[in-house]
Amino acid sequence: MRLLTLEEGTFAVKFARAVIESYLKGEDLVIEDYPEVFNEKRGCFCSLHTYPDRELRGCIGFPEPILPLIEALKEAAISAATRDPRFPPVTLDEMDGIVVEVSILTKPELIEVNHPKEYLEKIVIGRDGLIIEYGPYRGLLLPQVPVEYGWDVEEFLAHLCLKAGLPPDAWLLDGVKIYRFQAQIFEEVEPRGRVVEKKLIP
């Protein structure tokens, strides 16, 4: 799966913002001319942060490549702004003080281990996002999250468990499945400003 160019990433972020603002105005944004890569099925997340303090304001997406990227991004953007259960819906006026971030994901792959402690060696902070599955429980954290909070791998796993509604040491249990994925991250440097690719590993 090829990486997006900065031009394509810029389109993704600007498209996500336009979708949100159109939706908040009660309009449906339809774009027929867009880069061909957006027809490929890919996972993606849209994250909204307040500016300039960068507090999370909404984050929702599709971990699996089940929809063409253009459709997944549209749905993720609207959901991040209006359907994240942790926050009240974003208002149109708020969008002047919000920066939009888009993460384009690789397909999640199961991390094979003989013993759970091996996760500590196989997971790389800044490279890997994680998904945990245990019975009906499921949680996901994007690769930028542990970097932003300064977590090591064990802390990353603990918070992943908490996100799934599990005890922080549940990653040590038999029957737990942990998947990793990578993400290409594009974000506005300021509301409606230029878009940059966010590098997590120097």
N, C-alpha and C positions, 0 to 999 in steps of 0.2 A: 504494500500500500504506500503510494508516494505521499510525501509531505506537501502541505499547501505552501504556496508562495506567499510572501508578505502582501502582495496585491490581492490574492484570494482571501487571506486572513482579514485584510482590511474590509473587503466586501462582506465577509461573515459578520463582523462586528457592526458595521453600518446597517446591514440588513436586520440584525437583531434589534438594534435601537429603533429603526423605522417601523418594524413589526409592532413593537411594544407601544410606541407613540400613536400609531394608527389605531391599534386595538383600544387604547385608552380614550381615543376620540370617537369610538364607536364605528370605526371604518375597518375594512378588510384590505390589507395590502396584498396586491398581486403583482409579482415581478416575473416577466417571461424571459428576460435576457439576463442570464447569469452564467458564471464559469461552469464548464462541463463537469468538473469534479463534484459539483453539488448535486449531481444526479446519482452519484454513488451512495450506497447504503453505508452510513458510518454513525457511530455513537457520538454524542456531543452533549455538552452542558453549557448553559448560560448562567453567568453569575453577575449580580449587581452589587456594587459597593458605593457607599456614600463618599463624597469628595469634599475636602481632601483627607479626611481621617480614615478612609478605607474600611469602614465597618460594613460587614455583610448585610445586604438588604434583601437578598433572595437568591436562591440557587437551585435549579432543577434541570434535569436532562435525561438522556437515554444512554445507559451504559452499553447496550448492545446495538450492533448495526442492523436495525430492523426497518428503518425508513430511509428513503433518499435524504441526503444531508439537508437539502433545502427545506424539506418538510419537517425533519427532526428539529432543525434550528428554529423554525417558526413556532413550533409547539413548545419547545423548551423556553424560548424567550417570553412568550405570553405567560407560561406557567411560573417562571421565575419571578415575574412582576406581579402576578395576581393570585397564584395558587400555592405558594410556599406556606405551609401551615404554621411556620415559626414566626411569620410576620404578617402585618396587615397589608392589604393590596397597595401597591405603589400608585401614587396619583400622577397625573400629567405634569403638574407643577414641580413635583419632586424630580422629574427626569432632568431638570436643569442642574441638579446637584448630585447626579449619579453617573458613575463610570461603568461601562458595559465591558464584560470579559466573556470570551467564547473559548471553550476548550474542545478540540477535535480529538476524539479518542481512537486508539487502536482497539482491536477486538480483545476482550479479556481472555487471559489464558490461566488455567489452573496451575498453581505452584505445587509441584510434586515434592513431598518430603517424607522421610522415614520417621522422623520425630519432629514435633512442633518447634523445638528449639532451632531447627535448621532455617526457619523463617528469618531469624535474626541475621543470617549470612546471605540469604537469597534476595532480600528486599533492599533496594537502594533508595535512600531519601533523595527527593528531587527528580528521580526518574520514574518511579512506580506510583501509580494510584492503586488502591486496593478495594476489593469487594469481599465481604465475608458472608458465608451462608452456613446456617446451622438450623436444621429443621425448618420451622416457619420464619426464622429470623434472617434478615438480610440488611446489610449496611454497606455504604460506599463512601470513600473519601478520595477526593482528587489529589494528584501528586503535589499540587502547590500548597495544600493545607499544612502538612508537617513542616514545610520550609517556612511558611508564614508564622507558625507558632514555635519554631525552634525545637521540634520533637526529634528524639532519636527513634530507631526502629521499634523498640519495645513500647515506647509511648504512643507511637503511631498505631500499633496493633491494639493497644488498650483503648484508645479513642475510637478506633474502628469498631471494636466490640460494643462500646457504649452507644455509638451511632445506631447499631443494630438492636439496641435494647437488651444487650447481654452484659454480664459482669465483665470488668476490664481484663480479666485473665482467661476469658472463654476461648481465646485462640489456642490454648493449650489442650483443649478437650478433644477426645476422639470423635471423629465424625464431622469435624469442622472443615469446611472447604474455603480456601483463600485464593482469590484470583488477582492477577496483577494486569495492569494496562498502562500504556503511556499516553501522554496528551501533548498536543501542540496548542499553545495558549497564546491568544491574541487579546490585547486590551487597549482601551483608550487611555492616554496619559492624563487627560482631563475630560470633563463632559463635552461630548461632540468634538473632541480634539483628535490629533493624529493617532493612528493605531500602531502599536509596536508588538513584536513577538516577545513574549516573556520567557526568558531563559532561567531555569531553576538551578542548573548545574553550571558553574563557571567554565 
